[in-house]
Amino acid sequence: MSAKDIKLDNNGDIDLSGDFKVTDSDEVHIEHIILSNQGYWFEHLLLGVGIINEVNGSTPAQQLKQNIRRNLVLDNYSVKLVE
């Protein structure tokens, strides 16, 4: 069963075109985990990849993939492959 949440528009804001809509939100949650830095989530301080800081950094691609996988597993996702 996938997670459900209020639908967001392309800018990440609540979709206000009519009534609130509920939609699958796994992709949005994964995007938020990858974009956020550690310490951003108050109840889960170790959650967050901070990909913006890593893109031009010296972190090897394999280590970055491991970090993404670890963070998704921390949030109870079943991860088979990170590409």
Buried (B, 14 or more C-beta within 10 A) or exposed (E): EEBEEEBBEEEEEEBEEEEEEEBEBEEBBBBBBBBBEEEBBEEBEEBBBBBEEBEEEEEEEEEBBEBBBBBBEEBEBEEEEEE
